[in-house]
């Protein structure tokens, strides 16, 4: 059975795939009229990797990826399967003596939000992002584009039962901290230097009730203005970078 096909577009997303798994790329379509330095450098990298290049026009590129934000670069590729399971990742971290930092997303269905969350997770050094298979978006071309390469570097695990997975994390002594505007403690009152899983719900709806009940602790992000909540990717950035600050 052949691997599922995937479309990647934009310089960041395609360049990261060229770095991490060039053999998975079948062909790259490029804007035949674009010859600036960035495109020349990209073409040189693709040729060094031995990837087939095809000159295309803007209409063809837009049709391939489904929108006009391709930057003149669209790749056809085979999806790359995760190299490790979540359990294997956690076991490797335990053997290395490294405290896991995980981002858990409950009910994030917008690909732009997921892409931004992956980018934030990469920047903050999170070891993985976890989401339920239901009520969540998978990795697609839009996610990869928004993530600017982070979809290739941050493991994204979609689990069948999120509450059960959170309980399994707790059995591994990973402290599960959820965000809620109804929580009494602020995120800055918590210690994130040990093993931590930060749980965020979709903007507006927030975490599901069962997910919230499964958390060890609930915290809020202090809000001083008229806006009631933050976009989930912004909230993820606030939480993850506070953890990064504490971890030094």
C-alpha positions in Angstrom: 0.0 0.0 0.0 1.5 3.3 -1.1 1.9 6.3 1.3 -0.8 8.9 1.1 -0.1 11.9 -1.1 0.4 15.4 0.3 0.6 18.9 -1.1 3.1 21.4 0.4 3.3 25.0 -0.6 5.3 28.1 0.4 9.1 28.4 0.8 9.3 27.4 4.5 7.2 24.3 4.3 8.8 22.9 1.2 12.4 23.9 2.3 12.0 22.1 5.6 10.8 18.9 3.8 13.8 19.2 1.5 16.0 19.2 4.6 14.3 16.5 6.5 12.9 14.0 3.9 13.9 15.0 0.3 13.1 11.5 -0.9 9.5 11.9 -0.1 9.1 14.8 -2.6 7.9 13.6 -6.1 8.1 17.0 -7.8 8.1 20.7 -7.1 6.2 23.2 -9.3 7.7 26.7 -9.3 6.6 30.0 -10.8 8.4 30.2 -14.1 8.3 34.0 -14.0 9.9 34.4 -10.6 13.7 34.7 -10.7 14.6 36.7 -7.6 17.4 35.6 -5.2 15.1 33.7 -2.9 13.8 31.6 -5.7 17.3 31.1 -7.2 18.5 29.8 -3.8 15.5 27.5 -3.4 16.0 26.1 -6.9 19.6 25.4 -6.2 18.7 23.6 -3.0 16.1 21.5 -4.8 18.5 20.6 -7.6 21.1 19.5 -5.0 18.5 17.2 -3.4 17.8 15.7 -6.9 14.2 16.7 -6.9 12.3 17.1 -10.1 11.4 20.8 -10.9 8.5 21.8 -13.1 7.9 25.4 -14.4 4.3 26.4 -13.9 2.2 29.5 -14.1 0.3 31.1 -11.2 -3.1 29.5 -12.2 -1.6 26.1 -12.2 0.1 26.6 -8.8 -3.1 28.0 -7.3 -5.1 25.0 -8.6 -2.5 22.6 -7.2 -2.7 23.9 -3.6 -6.2 25.4 -3.6 -5.2 29.0 -2.9 -3.0 31.9 -4.1 -0.6 32.0 -1.1 1.9 29.6 -2.5 4.7 32.1 -3.0 5.5 30.4 -6.3 6.4 27.0 -4.8 4.2 23.9 -4.6 5.4 20.4 -4.0 3.7 17.0 -4.5 5.0 14.6 -1.9 4.3 11.4 0.0 3.2 12.0 3.6 5.9 11.2 6.1 4.8 8.9 8.9 5.8 9.8 12.5 9.1 8.1 13.3 8.1 7.4 16.9 4.9 6.8 18.8 3.9 9.0 21.8 5.0 6.3 24.2 8.4 5.9 22.5 8.9 9.7 22.5 8.2 9.8 26.3 10.4 6.8 27.0 13.3 8.4 25.1 12.8 11.7 27.1 12.8 9.7 30.3 16.0 7.9 29.4 17.6 11.2 28.5 16.5 12.7 31.8 14.6 15.4 30.0 11.3 16.7 31.4 8.6 16.5 28.7 6.9 19.7 27.6 3.7 18.9 25.7 0.9 20.9 24.1 -2.5 19.3 24.1 -5.2 20.9 21.9 -8.8 20.0 22.5 -11.2 20.8 19.7 -9.0 22.9 17.4 -10.5 22.4 14.0 -9.1 25.4 12.1 -6.0 24.6 10.1 -4.6 28.1 10.5 -4.8 27.8 14.3 -3.1 24.4 14.3 -0.4 25.6 12.0 0.3 28.6 14.3 0.2 26.3 17.3 2.8 24.0 15.8 5.0 27.0 15.0 4.7 28.3 18.6 5.4 24.8 19.9 8.6 24.5 17.8 9.8 28.0 18.9 9.2 27.2 22.6 10.9 23.8 22.4 7.8 21.7 23.1 8.4 18.0 22.5 5.0 17.2 20.9 1.5 18.4 20.2 -1.4 16.1 21.0 -5.0 16.3 19.8 -8.0 13.9 19.6 -8.8 12.2 16.3 -12.4 13.5 16.5 -13.1 17.3 16.7 -9.6 18.2 15.4 -7.8 19.0 12.2 -5.0 16.9 10.8 -1.9 18.0 9.0 -2.8 19.4 5.6 -1.2 21.8 3.1 -2.6 24.9 4.9 -1.4 23.7 8.3 2.1 23.1 6.8 2.2 26.5 5.2 1.1 28.4 8.3 3.5 26.3 10.5 6.4 27.5 8.4 8.2 24.2 8.6 7.2 23.3 12.2 4.7 20.6 10.9 7.9 18.7 9.9 9.8 19.2 13.1 7.2 19.0 15.9 5.6 15.5 16.4 1.8 15.7 16.1 -0.1 12.8 17.7 -3.8 12.3 17.1 -5.2 10.0 19.8 -8.5 8.1 19.9 -9.4 9.0 23.5 -8.0 12.3 24.8 -9.1 11.8 28.4 -7.5 8.4 28.5 -4.3 9.7 27.0 -4.2 12.5 29.6 -4.6 9.9 32.4 -1.8 7.9 30.9 0.4 11.0 30.9 -0.5 11.5 34.6 0.6 7.9 35.3 4.0 8.9 33.9 4.1 11.7 36.5 3.4 14.4 33.9 1.5 17.3 35.4 -1.6 18.1 33.3 -2.5 21.8 33.4 -5.5 23.1 31.6 -6.4 26.7 30.8 -9.8 28.1 31.7 -11.1 31.6 32.1 -13.0 30.4 35.2 -9.8 29.1 37.0 -8.7 30.9 40.1 -5.0 30.6 39.6 -3.1 32.5 36.9 -0.6 30.6 34.7 2.3 32.5 36.3 1.6 30.9 39.7 2.5 27.4 38.4 5.8 25.6 38.3 6.6 24.3 34.7 10.1 23.1 35.3 9.1 19.5 35.7 7.2 17.2 33.3 4.2 19.2 32.0 1.3 18.9 29.5 -0.5 22.2 28.8 -4.1 21.7 27.6 -5.9 24.4 25.6 -9.4 24.3 24.1 -10.7 25.9 21.0 -11.3 29.7 21.0 -14.7 30.4 22.4 -15.8 26.8 23.3 -12.7 26.1 25.4 -12.0 22.6 26.6 -14.6 19.9 26.8 -16.0 19.2 30.3 -14.4 15.8 30.5 -11.0 17.1 29.4 -11.2 19.9 32.1 -12.1 17.3 34.8 -9.1 15.2 33.8 -6.6 18.0 34.3 -4.6 18.1 37.5 -4.9 21.9 37.7 -6.7 24.7 35.9 -5.2 28.1 35.3 -6.2 31.3 33.6 -4.4 33.8 31.4 -4.9 37.2 33.1 -6.8 39.6 30.8 -6.8 43.3 31.4 -8.7 44.7 28.4 -12.2 44.4 26.9 -11.3 41.2 25.0 -12.6 38.1 26.8 -10.2 35.5 25.3 -7.2 35.0 23.1 -6.8 33.1 19.9 -5.7 29.5 20.8 -2.3 29.9 19.1 -1.6 33.2 21.0 -2.7 31.5 24.3 -0.4 28.5 23.5 2.4 31.0 23.0 1.8 32.7 26.3 1.7 29.3 28.2 4.6 27.6 26.4 7.0 30.6 26.6 6.3 30.9 30.3 7.3 27.3 30.6 10.4 28.0 28.5 11.2 31.1 30.7 11.1 29.0 33.9 13.1 26.2 32.4 15.8 28.7 31.5 
